[in-house]
Every structure is written in structure tokens, then in C-alpha cells.
Amino acid sequence: MKRQGCTSHGKKNTFCPKCGAEMRTGQRFCSQCGHSFSESTPGLFGHQPGIEQPHQQNQNYRSFPIAPTRRTDGFCVAALVLGILAWVIPFAGILLAILAIIFGSIGIKRVNRNPNFLTGTGLAVAGLVLGVVGIGIAILFISIFVQVFSAAQSTAQEKTCKSQMRTILSASDIYAAYYDGRYPTSISQLVPDYIETEYRCPKDNAKYVIQWSENARPQITCPNHGSI
């Protein structure tokens, strides 16, 4: 009975050292690749010298860790968007700028805690800068608006005040026409027949200073807007 890997004469099988094909006794060239058999060496049972075994192949490779995929943090993106909107929408600029600062701070902390999985620090920093500058610009615009509105309101109050003083003088003239040139000596003589009510300065409801004289038109002075 023959054993696997050995010939009937007890000789070991030989294999081509280049391609691993089995060689016959006396064969000088490999029938597969043409390699000269004179350069080959006897092979061992079950081993082909020209081909690396699986355990040998695995030893030639090293396993490297796969880098995790990084994604842009949503808070960082939101901070940048809100910072831009703070410049585009002036009336809601302060609120949007505050949200941009809050989201940017949260985004930076999240990226610092998970640098291998999250990115977007640059977006968060840009949102923070836009938010801070946006707050400053919004405050500036609000202060300018308040000053302009205050000036317009003051002008309107002054016009109303002087119009009321002229109404009192006109009512005094009408009163004098009915009473043979005698002017009223108090505001009560004009209310309610000649004027609807006792007028006061619209700015702070200050009472008019009136110098009454029966023989002349009254002299009216407003504590805030002077006399006419």
C-alpha cells in the first residue's frame, strides 16, 4: 500500500520552487512555468515551496485601525446661520445674535469632547464673532432709533403745546369781543364756553403760567417750551 506524498521507491515528491507544480522523477523543466528543475530543491510532503501557505501570507500583512468618519456638528452650523441672519434681519438682530453665541459655545464644547467624531469649530467661531458684532451693531441702531424717535416726539409735543397756547389767546380775544374789550382774568372764564378744557403742556402735563389782565391779552408761558 502506497502512502500519500511518497513514491513506491520511498522517494519524496519534489515541487517546482517557482510555481509549486509537482515534478516527476527525472524531469528537468517544469511543465507549468518552464523553470529549470536542476535549480529546484526537494520539497516536503504536503508543502509547495513556490507558494506561501495561508498562515505565512497572514504574517506579511498588518492590520491598521480605520479612521472614524467625522461629521459637522449641527450646533456649529446653526451658530453660523444665526450669526448671518443677525446682520440680515435688523429688528430681530439682538435675539438672533444671542442665539448664535449660545449655539456656538455649545458647538465648540461638543467638538472638543468628541474630536474624533465631530468637526465644525471654525463655523462655531465664525457664528460667535458674527453674534458679538451683531449685538453691538443692533445696540447702536436701537440707540439711534430711540434718539430720532425722541426728537420727533419732542418736536410734535412742542407744536401741540404752542397750538394750545394760541387757542387760549384766541378764546381770550373772542371773550373780549363779547364783553366790550375786557379780557378774562382766569381760565375758568373761558372753560367750557370758549375752550373745551384747561390745556396743559403735553410733555409732562405742566400747567401754563398765565398773566391775566382785564385790559390786555393774557401772556402765556410754558415751563417746557417758553412763551409765544
PyRosetta script that sets phi, psi and omega in degrees:
from pyrosetta import init, pose_from_sequence

init()
pose = pose_from_sequence("MKRQGCTSHGKKNTFCPKCGAEMRTGQRFCSQCGHSFSESTPGLFGHQPGIEQPHQQNQNYRSFPIAPTRRTDGFCVAALVLGILAWVIPFAGILLAILAIIFGSIGIKRVNRNPNFLTGTGLAVAGLVLGVVGIGIAILFISIFVQVFSAAQSTAQEKTCKSQMRTILSASDIYAAYYDGRYPTSISQLVPDYIETEYRCPKDNAKYVIQWSENARPQITCPNHGSI")
pose.set_psi(1, 131.9)
pose.set_omega(1, -177.9)
pose.set_phi(2, -86.4)
pose.set_psi(2, 143.4)
pose.set_omega(2, 173.5)
pose.set_phi(3, -95.2)
pose.set_psi(3, 145.2)
pose.set_omega(3, -179.6)
pose.set_phi(4, -65.6)
pose.set_psi(4, 136.2)
pose.set_omega(4, 178.3)
pose.set_phi(5, 92.3)
pose.set_psi(5, -7.9)
pose.set_omega(5, -180.0)
pose.set_phi(6, -126.4)
pose.set_psi(6, 151.5)
pose.set_omega(6, 176.8)
pose.set_phi(7, -84.6)
pose.set_psi(7, 174.3)
pose.set_omega(7, -179.2)
pose.set_phi(8, -68.7)
pose.set_psi(8, -20.6)
pose.set_omega(8, -179.9)
pose.set_phi(9, -95.9)
pose.set_psi(9, 7.1)
pose.set_omega(9, 177.6)
pose.set_phi(10, 84.0)
pose.set_psi(10, 8.9)
pose.set_omega(10, 179.4)
pose.set_phi(11, -87.1)
pose.set_psi(11, 142.7)
pose.set_omega(11, 178.2)
pose.set_phi(12, -76.3)
pose.set_psi(12, 148.7)
pose.set_omega(12, 176.0)
pose.set_phi(13, -70.3)
pose.set_psi(13, 149.0)
pose.set_omega(13, 175.5)
pose.set_phi(14, -116.8)
pose.set_psi(14, 152.0)
pose.set_omega(14, -176.8)
pose.set_phi(15, -130.3)
pose.set_psi(15, 151.3)
pose.set_omega(15, 177.9)
pose.set_phi(16, -66.7)
pose.set_psi(16, 125.8)
pose.set_omega(16, -178.8)
pose.set_phi(17, -71.3)
pose.set_psi(17, -10.3)
pose.set_omega(17, -178.0)
pose.set_phi(18, -95.4)
pose.set_psi(18, -49.5)
pose.set_omega(18, -178.2)
pose.set_phi(19, -112.5)
pose.set_psi(19, -12.8)
pose.set_omega(19, 177.7)
pose.set_phi(20, 86.5)
pose.set_psi(20, 7.5)
pose.set_omega(20, 179.8)
pose.set_phi(21, -71.4)
pose.set_psi(21, 145.9)
pose.set_omega(21, -179.7)
pose.set_phi(22, -71.4)
pose.set_psi(22, 136.8)
pose.set_omega(22, -178.4)
pose.set_phi(23, -106.2)
pose.set_psi(23, 145.2)
pose.set_omega(23, 175.7)
pose.set_phi(24, -90.9)
pose.set_psi(24, 157.4)
pose.set_omega(24, -179.7)
pose.set_phi(25, -64.7)
pose.set_psi(25, 129.6)
pose.set_omega(25, -179.7)
pose.set_phi(26, 88.9)
pose.set_psi(26, -4.6)
pose.set_omega(26, -179.6)
pose.set_phi(27, -78.3)
pose.set_psi(27, 129.0)
pose.set_omega(27, -176.1)
pose.set_phi(28, -96.4)
pose.set_psi(28, -25.7)
pose.set_omega(28, -179.4)
pose.set_phi(29, -128.0)
pose.set_psi(29, 147.9)
pose.set_omega(29, 179.4)
pose.set_phi(30, -73.1)
pose.set_psi(30, 131.6)
pose.set_omega(30, 179.9)
pose.set_phi(31, -74.1)
pose.set_psi(31, -12.9)
pose.set_omega(31, -178.3)
pose.set_phi(32, -94.6)
pose.set_psi(32, -51.2)
pose.set_omega(32, -174.9)
pose.set_phi(33, -116.0)
pose.set_psi(33, -6.9)
pose.set_omega(33, 178.4)
pose.set_phi(34, 81.6)
pose.set_psi(34, 10.2)
pose.set_omega(34, -179.7)
pose.set_phi(35, -65.9)
pose.set_psi(35, 142.8)
pose.set_omega(35, -179.3)
pose.set_phi(36, -69.6)
pose.set_psi(36, 126.3)
pose.set_omega(36, -178.5)
pose.set_phi(37, -71.7)
pose.set_psi(37, -18.8)
pose.set_omega(37, -178.9)
pose.set_phi(38, -67.2)
pose.set_psi(38, -21.1)
pose.set_omega(38, -179.0)
pose.set_phi(39, -93.5)
pose.set_psi(39, -6.0)
pose.set_omega(39, -176.8)
pose.set_phi(40, -81.6)
pose.set_psi(40, 162.2)
pose.set_omega(40, 178.0)
pose.set_phi(41, -122.0)
pose.set_psi(41, 151.0)
pose.set_omega(41, -179.8)
pose.set_phi(42, -58.3)
pose.set_psi(42, 139.4)
pose.set_omega(42, 180.0)
pose.set_phi(43, -100.5)
pose.set_psi(43, 161.6)
pose.set_omega(43, 178.4)
pose.set_phi(44, -87.6)
pose.set_psi(44, 161.2)
pose.set_omega(44, 180.0)
pose.set_phi(45, -62.8)
pose.set_psi(45, 128.7)
pose.set_omega(45, 176.9)
pose.set_phi(46, 76.0)
pose.set_psi(46, 5.6)
pose.set_omega(46, -179.2)
pose.set_phi(47, -122.6)
pose.set_psi(47, 132.9)
pose.set_omega(47, 177.9)
pose.set_phi(48, -110.2)
pose.set_psi(48, 111.1)
pose.set_omega(48, -173.2)
pose.set_phi(49, -60.4)
pose.set_psi(49, -31.5)
pose.set_omega(49, -173.8)
pose.set_phi(50, -80.4)
pose.set_psi(50, -10.0)
pose.set_omega(50, -176.0)
pose.set_phi(51, -123.4)
pose.set_psi(51, 128.6)
pose.set_omega(51, 179.4)
pose.set_phi(52, -74.3)
pose.set_psi(52, 139.0)
pose.set_omega(52, 177.9)
pose.set_phi(53, -75.3)
pose.set_psi(53, 161.1)
pose.set_omega(53, -176.3)
pose.set_phi(54, -56.3)
pose.set_psi(54, -39.6)
pose.set_omega(54, -178.6)
pose.set_phi(55, -69.3)
pose.set_psi(55, -26.4)
pose.set_omega(55, 175.9)
pose.set_phi(56, -74.5)
pose.set_psi(56, -37.6)
pose.set_omega(56, 179.4)
pose.set_phi(57, -65.1)
pose.set_psi(57, -39.7)
pose.set_omega(57, -178.9)
pose.set_phi(58, -65.5)
pose.set_psi(58, -28.7)
pose.set_omega(58, 179.5)
pose.set_phi(59, -71.4)
pose.set_psi(59, -17.5)
pose.set_omega(59, -178.5)
pose.set_phi(60, -87.4)
pose.set_psi(60, -5.2)
pose.set_omega(60, -177.9)
pose.set_phi(61, -117.0)
pose.set_psi(61, 144.8)
pose.set_omega(61, 176.1)
pose.set_phi(62, -114.3)
pose.set_psi(62, 143.2)
pose.set_omega(62, 177.5)
pose.set_phi(63, -91.4)
pose.set_psi(63, 128.1)
pose.set_omega(63, 179.1)
pose.set_phi(64, -110.7)
pose.set_psi(64, 141.5)
pose.set_omega(64, 179.3)
pose.set_phi(65, -68.0)
pose.set_psi(65, 140.5)
pose.set_omega(65, 179.4)
pose.set_phi(66, -83.2)
pose.set_psi(66, 127.3)
pose.set_omega(66, -178.9)
pose.set_phi(67, -67.1)
pose.set_psi(67, 132.2)
pose.set_omega(67, 179.8)
pose.set_phi(68, -67.7)
pose.set_psi(68, 150.7)
pose.set_omega(68, 178.5)
pose.set_phi(69, -77.9)
pose.set_psi(69, 125.8)
pose.set_omega(69, -179.3)
pose.set_phi(70, -96.6)
pose.set_psi(70, 138.2)
pose.set_omega(70, 178.0)
pose.set_phi(71, -120.5)
pose.set_psi(71, 154.1)
pose.set_omega(71, -179.9)
pose.set_phi(72, -76.6)
pose.set_psi(72, 128.9)
pose.set_omega(72, -178.3)
pose.set_phi(73, -67.8)
pose.set_psi(73, 137.4)
pose.set_omega(73, -177.7)
pose.set_phi(74, -65.5)
pose.set_psi(74, -34.5)
pose.set_omega(74, 179.0)
pose.set_phi(75, -65.1)
pose.set_psi(75, -35.6)
pose.set_omega(75, 178.6)
pose.set_phi(76, -65.6)
pose.set_psi(76, -43.4)
pose.set_omega(76, 178.7)
pose.set_phi(77, -64.5)
pose.set_psi(77, -43.6)
pose.set_omega(77, 180.0)
pose.set_phi(78, -62.7)
pose.set_psi(78, -37.4)
pose.set_omega(78, 178.8)
pose.set_phi(79, -61.8)
pose.set_psi(79, -43.1)
pose.set_omega(79, 179.8)
pose.set_phi(80, -65.8)
pose.set_psi(80, -43.8)
pose.set_omega(80, -178.9)
pose.set_phi(81, -63.4)
pose.set_psi(81, -44.8)
pose.set_omega(81, 180.0)
pose.set_phi(82, -66.0)
pose.set_psi(82, -36.6)
pose.set_omega(82, 177.6)
pose.set_phi(83, -63.7)
pose.set_psi(83, -37.4)
pose.set_omega(83, 177.5)
pose.set_phi(84, -70.0)
pose.set_psi(84, -42.1)
pose.set_omega(84, -179.9)
pose.set_phi(85, -65.2)
pose.set_psi(85, -28.8)
pose.set_omega(85, 177.8)
pose.set_phi(86, -62.4)
pose.set_psi(86, -27.1)
pose.set_omega(86, 176.9)
pose.set_phi(87, -85.6)
pose.set_psi(87, -29.5)
pose.set_omega(87, -174.7)
pose.set_phi(88, -82.6)
pose.set_psi(88, -37.3)
pose.set_omega(88, -177.9)
pose.set_phi(89, -106.3)
pose.set_psi(89, 98.4)
pose.set_omega(89, -172.2)
pose.set_phi(90, -68.0)
pose.set_psi(90, -38.9)
pose.set_omega(90, -174.4)
pose.set_phi(91, -70.6)
pose.set_psi(91, -31.7)
pose.set_omega(91, 177.6)
pose.set_phi(92, -102.6)
pose.set_psi(92, 18.8)
pose.set_omega(92, -174.5)
pose.set_phi(93, -62.8)
pose.set_psi(93, -41.6)
pose.set_omega(93, -177.2)
pose.set_phi(94, -65.1)
pose.set_psi(94, -45.9)
pose.set_omega(94, -179.8)
pose.set_phi(95, -62.4)
pose.set_psi(95, -45.4)
pose.set_omega(95, 179.5)
pose.set_phi(96, -65.3)
pose.set_psi(96, -37.9)
pose.set_omega(96, 179.4)
pose.set_phi(97, -66.0)
pose.set_psi(97, -39.9)
pose.set_omega(97, 177.9)
pose.set_phi(98, -63.6)
pose.set_psi(98, -43.4)
pose.set_omega(98, 177.3)
pose.set_phi(99, -63.2)
pose.set_psi(99, -37.3)
pose.set_omega(99, 178.2)
pose.set_phi(100, -62.7)
pose.set_psi(100, -40.6)
pose.set_omega(100, 178.7)
pose.set_phi(101, -66.3)
pose.set_psi(101, -43.2)
pose.set_omega(101, -179.3)
pose.set_phi(102, -64.5)
pose.set_psi(102, -49.0)
pose.set_omega(102, -178.9)
pose.set_phi(103, -64.2)
pose.set_psi(103, -38.5)
pose.set_omega(103, 178.9)
pose.set_phi(104, -63.3)
pose.set_psi(104, -41.4)
pose.set_omega(104, 178.7)
pose.set_phi(105, -64.2)
pose.set_psi(105, -43.3)
pose.set_omega(105, 178.6)
pose.set_phi(106, -64.1)
pose.set_psi(106, -42.2)
pose.set_omega(106, -179.6)
pose.set_phi(107, -62.3)
pose.set_psi(107, -42.4)
pose.set_omega(107, 179.5)
pose.set_phi(108, -63.6)
pose.set_psi(108, -41.8)
pose.set_omega(108, 178.9)
pose.set_phi(109, -64.3)
pose.set_psi(109, -40.3)
pose.set_omega(109, 179.8)
pose.set_phi(110, -65.7)
pose.set_psi(110, -40.8)
pose.set_omega(110, 179.2)
pose.set_phi(111, -67.2)
pose.set_psi(111, -39.8)
pose.set_omega(111, 179.3)
pose.set_phi(112, -65.9)
pose.set_psi(112, -32.2)
pose.set_omega(112, 178.7)
pose.set_phi(113, -76.8)
pose.set_psi(113, -28.3)
pose.set_omega(113, -178.4)
pose.set_phi(114, -131.1)
pose.set_psi(114, 65.4)
pose.set_omega(114, -176.6)
pose.set_phi(115, -67.5)
pose.set_psi(115, -21.9)
pose.set_omega(115, -178.7)
pose.set_phi(116, -82.2)
pose.set_psi(116, -14.9)
pose.set_omega(116, -175.9)
pose.set_phi(117, -120.3)
pose.set_psi(117, -21.4)
pose.set_omega(117, -175.7)
pose.set_phi(118, -123.2)
pose.set_psi(118, 150.3)
pose.set_omega(118, 175.5)
pose.set_phi(119, -144.2)
pose.set_psi(119, 170.8)
pose.set_omega(119, -179.9)
pose.set_phi(120, 123.2)
pose.set_psi(120, 17.7)
pose.set_omega(120, 179.6)
pose.set_phi(121, -60.8)
pose.set_psi(121, -39.1)
pose.set_omega(121, 179.6)
pose.set_phi(122, -61.6)
pose.set_psi(122, -40.2)
pose.set_omega(122, 177.8)
pose.set_phi(123, -64.8)
pose.set_psi(123, -41.1)
pose.set_omega(123, 179.9)
pose.set_phi(124, -64.7)
pose.set_psi(124, -42.1)
pose.set_omega(124, 179.1)
pose.set_phi(125, -63.6)
pose.set_psi(125, -41.6)
pose.set_omega(125, 177.6)
pose.set_phi(126, -62.0)
pose.set_psi(126, -41.5)
pose.set_omega(126, 177.0)
pose.set_phi(127, -63.5)
pose.set_psi(127, -39.4)
pose.set_omega(127, 177.2)
pose.set_phi(128, -61.9)
pose.set_psi(128, -46.1)
pose.set_omega(128, -178.7)
pose.set_phi(129, -63.5)
pose.set_psi(129, -45.7)
pose.set_omega(129, 179.3)
pose.set_phi(130, -62.9)
pose.set_psi(130, -36.8)
pose.set_omega(130, 179.2)
pose.set_phi(131, -66.3)
pose.set_psi(131, -44.8)
pose.set_omega(131, -179.8)
pose.set_phi(132, -63.9)
pose.set_psi(132, -47.2)
pose.set_omega(132, 179.3)
pose.set_phi(133, -65.6)
pose.set_psi(133, -36.9)
pose.set_omega(133, 178.9)
pose.set_phi(134, -63.1)
pose.set_psi(134, -37.3)
pose.set_omega(134, 177.0)
pose.set_phi(135, -63.9)
pose.set_psi(135, -44.1)
pose.set_omega(135, 179.0)
pose.set_phi(136, -61.0)
pose.set_psi(136, -43.7)
pose.set_omega(136, -179.8)
pose.set_phi(137, -67.6)
pose.set_psi(137, -39.5)
pose.set_omega(137, 179.5)
pose.set_phi(138, -63.6)
pose.set_psi(138, -40.8)
pose.set_omega(138, 177.9)
pose.set_phi(139, -63.6)
pose.set_psi(139, -40.5)
pose.set_omega(139, 178.5)
pose.set_phi(140, -62.2)
pose.set_psi(140, -45.3)
pose.set_omega(140, 179.5)
pose.set_phi(141, -64.0)
pose.set_psi(141, -39.8)
pose.set_omega(141, -179.7)
pose.set_phi(142, -65.1)
pose.set_psi(142, -43.0)
pose.set_omega(142, 179.2)
pose.set_phi(143, -62.7)
pose.set_psi(143, -40.9)
pose.set_omega(143, 177.7)
pose.set_phi(144, -64.8)
pose.set_psi(144, -42.6)
pose.set_omega(144, 179.9)
pose.set_phi(145, -62.9)
pose.set_psi(145, -40.9)
pose.set_omega(145, 179.8)
pose.set_phi(146, -64.1)
pose.set_psi(146, -41.8)
pose.set_omega(146, 179.4)
pose.set_phi(147, -64.6)
pose.set_psi(147, -44.0)
pose.set_omega(147, 179.0)
pose.set_phi(148, -64.1)
pose.set_psi(148, -43.8)
pose.set_omega(148, 179.6)
pose.set_phi(149, -64.6)
pose.set_psi(149, -39.8)
pose.set_omega(149, 179.6)
pose.set_phi(150, -65.0)
pose.set_psi(150, -41.0)
pose.set_omega(150, 178.8)
pose.set_phi(151, -64.8)
pose.set_psi(151, -41.7)
pose.set_omega(151, 179.0)
pose.set_phi(152, -65.2)
pose.set_psi(152, -39.9)
pose.set_omega(152, 179.4)
pose.set_phi(153, -66.4)
pose.set_psi(153, -40.4)
pose.set_omega(153, 178.9)
pose.set_phi(154, -63.5)
pose.set_psi(154, -40.0)
pose.set_omega(154, 178.2)
pose.set_phi(155, -64.3)
pose.set_psi(155, -41.7)
pose.set_omega(155, 179.3)
pose.set_phi(156, -65.4)
pose.set_psi(156, -39.9)
pose.set_omega(156, 179.1)
pose.set_phi(157, -65.2)
pose.set_psi(157, -38.8)
pose.set_omega(157, 179.1)
pose.set_phi(158, -65.1)
pose.set_psi(158, -41.9)
pose.set_omega(158, 178.3)
pose.set_phi(159, -63.5)
pose.set_psi(159, -41.7)
pose.set_omega(159, 179.2)
pose.set_phi(160, -64.9)
pose.set_psi(160, -40.6)
pose.set_omega(160, -179.3)
pose.set_phi(161, -62.3)
pose.set_psi(161, -47.8)
pose.set_omega(161, -179.0)
pose.set_phi(162, -68.0)
pose.set_psi(162, -31.9)
pose.set_omega(162, 176.3)
pose.set_phi(163, -65.2)
pose.set_psi(163, -38.5)
pose.set_omega(163, 178.5)
pose.set_phi(164, -66.9)
pose.set_psi(164, -39.1)
pose.set_omega(164, 178.4)
pose.set_phi(165, -65.5)
pose.set_psi(165, -37.3)
pose.set_omega(165, 177.1)
pose.set_phi(166, -66.4)
pose.set_psi(166, -35.4)
pose.set_omega(166, 178.1)
pose.set_phi(167, -63.7)
pose.set_psi(167, -40.1)
pose.set_omega(167, 177.9)
pose.set_phi(168, -63.8)
pose.set_psi(168, -42.3)
pose.set_omega(168, 178.5)
pose.set_phi(169, -64.5)
pose.set_psi(169, -42.0)
pose.set_omega(169, 178.7)
pose.set_phi(170, -63.7)
pose.set_psi(170, -41.3)
pose.set_omega(170, 178.1)
pose.set_phi(171, -63.7)
pose.set_psi(171, -35.3)
pose.set_omega(171, 178.2)
pose.set_phi(172, -66.3)
pose.set_psi(172, -38.9)
pose.set_omega(172, 178.0)
pose.set_phi(173, -64.4)
pose.set_psi(173, -41.3)
pose.set_omega(173, 178.9)
pose.set_phi(174, -65.6)
pose.set_psi(174, -39.6)
pose.set_omega(174, 178.2)
pose.set_phi(175, -61.1)
pose.set_psi(175, -45.1)
pose.set_omega(175, -179.4)
pose.set_phi(176, -63.9)
pose.set_psi(176, -32.6)
pose.set_omega(176, 179.0)
pose.set_phi(177, -66.5)
pose.set_psi(177, -33.9)
pose.set_omega(177, 179.1)
pose.set_phi(178, -79.6)
pose.set_psi(178, -23.0)
pose.set_omega(178, -174.3)
pose.set_phi(179, -116.9)
pose.set_psi(179, 39.2)
pose.set_omega(179, 171.4)
pose.set_phi(180, 56.6)
pose.set_psi(180, 44.9)
pose.set_omega(180, 174.7)
pose.set_phi(181, 81.8)
pose.set_psi(181, 6.6)
pose.set_omega(181, 177.7)
pose.set_phi(182, -93.5)
pose.set_psi(182, 125.1)
pose.set_omega(182, -178.3)
pose.set_phi(183, -85.9)
pose.set_psi(183, 159.2)
pose.set_omega(183, 179.6)
pose.set_phi(184, -69.4)
pose.set_psi(184, 153.9)
pose.set_omega(184, 179.2)
pose.set_phi(185, -109.6)
pose.set_psi(185, 3.7)
pose.set_omega(185, 176.5)
pose.set_phi(186, -159.4)
pose.set_psi(186, 160.3)
pose.set_omega(186, -179.5)
pose.set_phi(187, -69.3)
pose.set_psi(187, -25.1)
pose.set_omega(187, -178.6)
pose.set_phi(188, -65.7)
pose.set_psi(188, -22.8)
pose.set_omega(188, 178.2)
pose.set_phi(189, -74.5)
pose.set_psi(189, -14.7)
pose.set_omega(189, 179.9)
pose.set_phi(190, -99.9)
pose.set_psi(190, -25.1)
pose.set_omega(190, -177.4)
pose.set_phi(191, -97.3)
pose.set_psi(191, 131.2)
pose.set_omega(191, 1.0)
pose.set_phi(192, -104.9)
pose.set_psi(192, 10.9)
pose.set_omega(192, -174.9)
pose.set_phi(193, -72.7)
pose.set_psi(193, -33.5)
pose.set_omega(193, -174.8)
pose.set_phi(194, -110.3)
pose.set_psi(194, -30.9)
pose.set_omega(194, 172.8)
pose.set_phi(195, -133.9)
pose.set_psi(195, 153.3)
pose.set_omega(195, -174.1)
pose.set_phi(196, -69.1)
pose.set_psi(196, -42.1)
pose.set_omega(196, -175.7)
pose.set_phi(197, -151.6)
pose.set_psi(197, 174.0)
pose.set_omega(197, 177.0)
pose.set_phi(198, -80.0)
pose.set_psi(198, 111.0)
pose.set_omega(198, -176.3)
pose.set_phi(199, -72.7)
pose.set_psi(199, 149.0)
pose.set_omega(199, 175.4)
pose.set_phi(200, -137.8)
pose.set_psi(200, 164.6)
pose.set_omega(200, -178.8)
pose.set_phi(201, -64.4)
pose.set_psi(201, 128.9)
pose.set_omega(201, -178.6)
pose.set_phi(202, -71.0)
pose.set_psi(202, -12.4)
pose.set_omega(202, -177.8)
pose.set_phi(203, -71.6)
pose.set_psi(203, -52.0)
pose.set_omega(203, -178.2)
pose.set_phi(204, -137.9)
pose.set_psi(204, 18.5)
pose.set_omega(204, 179.1)
pose.set_phi(205, 62.3)
pose.set_psi(205, 30.1)
pose.set_omega(205, 178.5)
pose.set_phi(206, -71.4)
pose.set_psi(206, 147.2)
pose.set_omega(206, -178.8)
pose.set_phi(207, -84.5)
pose.set_psi(207, 139.3)
pose.set_omega(207, 179.6)
pose.set_phi(208, -72.0)
pose.set_psi(208, 143.7)
pose.set_omega(208, 174.5)
pose.set_phi(209, -93.8)
pose.set_psi(209, 112.5)
pose.set_omega(209, -174.5)
pose.set_phi(210, -119.9)
pose.set_psi(210, 127.1)
pose.set_omega(210, 174.2)
pose.set_phi(211, -97.7)
pose.set_psi(211, 108.3)
pose.set_omega(211, -175.7)
pose.set_phi(212, -90.4)
pose.set_psi(212, 144.0)
pose.set_omega(212, 175.2)
pose.set_phi(213, -150.5)
pose.set_psi(213, 133.7)
pose.set_omega(213, -178.0)
pose.set_phi(214, -68.7)
pose.set_psi(214, -23.5)
pose.set_omega(214, -175.8)
pose.set_phi(215, -102.2)
pose.set_psi(215, 0.9)
pose.set_omega(215, -178.0)
pose.set_phi(216, -149.8)
pose.set_psi(216, 161.9)
pose.set_omega(216, 177.6)
pose.set_phi(217, -62.5)
pose.set_psi(217, 143.9)
pose.set_omega(217, 179.0)
pose.set_phi(218, -68.1)
pose.set_psi(218, 150.6)
pose.set_omega(218, 175.6)
pose.set_phi(219, -102.8)
pose.set_psi(219, 119.8)
pose.set_omega(219, -173.8)
pose.set_phi(220, -110.9)
pose.set_psi(220, 133.6)
pose.set_omega(220, 178.1)
pose.set_phi(221, -131.7)
pose.set_psi(221, 132.5)
pose.set_omega(221, 176.4)
pose.set_phi(222, -97.9)
pose.set_psi(222, 132.1)
pose.set_omega(222, 178.7)
pose.set_phi(223, -59.3)
pose.set_psi(223, -23.3)
pose.set_omega(223, -176.3)
pose.set_phi(224, -101.9)
pose.set_psi(224, -35.7)
pose.set_omega(224, -172.4)
pose.set_phi(225, -119.4)
pose.set_psi(225, 8.6)
pose.set_omega(225, 176.2)
pose.set_phi(226, 78.9)
pose.set_psi(226, -161.0)
pose.set_omega(226, -176.9)
pose.set_phi(227, -112.3)
pose.set_psi(227, 171.0)
pose.set_omega(227, 178.7)
pose.set_phi(228, -122.9)
pose.dump_pdb("model.pdb")
